[in-house]
Amino acid sequence: MYVSDCISVNEKGHLTIGGADTVELAEKYGTPAYVFDENEIRNNLREFKKSIDENYGGNGLVVYASKAFCCKEMCRICAQEGTGIDVVSGGELYTALSVGFPTDRIVFHGNNKTHDELVMAVTNNVGRIIVDNVTELESLNEVAASQGKTVGIMLRIKPGIDAHTHDFIRTGQIDSKFGFALETGEAMAAVKEALKMPNIKLRGLHCHIGSQIFDLDPFELAATVMLDLFKDIKDQTGVELEELNLGGGFGIKYLKTDRPRPFADYMKKVAETVNSYSAKLGLKTPFILIEPGRSVVGAAGLTLYTVGAVKNIPDVRTYVSIDGGMGDNPRYALYQSHYELVCANKASEKRTETVTVAGKCCESGDLIQEWTHIQPVEPGDIIAVLSTGAYNYSMASNYNRIPRLPAVMVKDGESRVIIKRETYEQVAECDI
Ligand code: LLP
């Protein structure tokens, strides 16, 4: 009925997530607030793992892309589920390390890691550093040498595949700040360079072709492009690389009309392609890594807001103002992303109104959704915006010095705070 299986309506006509009444959650924890369903998150991780077990003999690793939603509890969940974690900054790495995440399962990304970040990664024995450019490759070799270590790396390759996604979130193109280009020979040169370095162990290659992708063909194509490079490397250097990281990007349901494919379909297709194409090229089948972010947490989360002013401008539109906005969800302002909205305390009523939901920031573009269908709303009502689990908390800002929202985790109807609401004191804490 809703965009996520963990969302429903109870006998009071209130929206629920993971069996918990969202109106009661709003009363208990205040609004605005993010709410997540732990079972949904764990199930998604398990589905990805199962898809590798069943289709690829378990010869791979699910690496949760923590940029989608990074906090200590999320790192603990991944550690317990036996997945890896992809971090893209010292801050994300710090969060994973702070809960004792097994460092051999940490994958460190980033197109411009600082020297300090490289030192932090090497000092903590991060399992795989995804090297983006030659400058980084050279610095990393030096950092590793200074600590007398050999570090495992993968090189980020731009396979040049257009995955038909939003321009702003497309990263697999030749015109991208990420990675080594294939066509120009840059990728092969970097491989040869890495193989010569005494403190670098080249474990394999990485690519990431975009985000919110529904079509399976681009993933399949990416796998073959990457295996062609494995073959060229073998021919030119005699070295057969062992690992292929295919990145993330699996689409989720923001609207009922979105049709994501089951994870198993994706892995089945990729496994078939990798198995048959490796055999054709005379290569061993590589260990596969996948990096789902949005598809793990996106539909497992929602945001609760309280309605303030409702402004009807005759013959123009109705603005419904809420107590959050672009500070906690910048995705409509950035990408015109669509969402399903529900009046949580009137969830069983019909959606008879068409409104624009606006935030409280001092900016006209601070909108959560325009011309959206919702139940009749009035001041004091609770609005739930669904599928906000990915890239909302993680891209939040303190614009207008509005404190960041708390995150509440629900499990089997019980709830607990996993991120506390920021206070005004904390917002001003670094001020001198
Ligand atoms: N691996 C790499 C190297 C990535 O760059 C990304 C996302 C992922 C994995 C995870 O992709 P996912 O499974 O979540 O699609 N802020 C944008 C999304 C940016 C994605 C950046 N990279 C948004 O709000 O839609």
Residues whose N, C-alpha, C, O or C-beta is under 5 A from the ligand:
A	BS01	LLP	A65 A68 I169 H208 G210 S211 Q212 G247 G248 G249 F250 E291 P292 G293 R294 S295 Y391
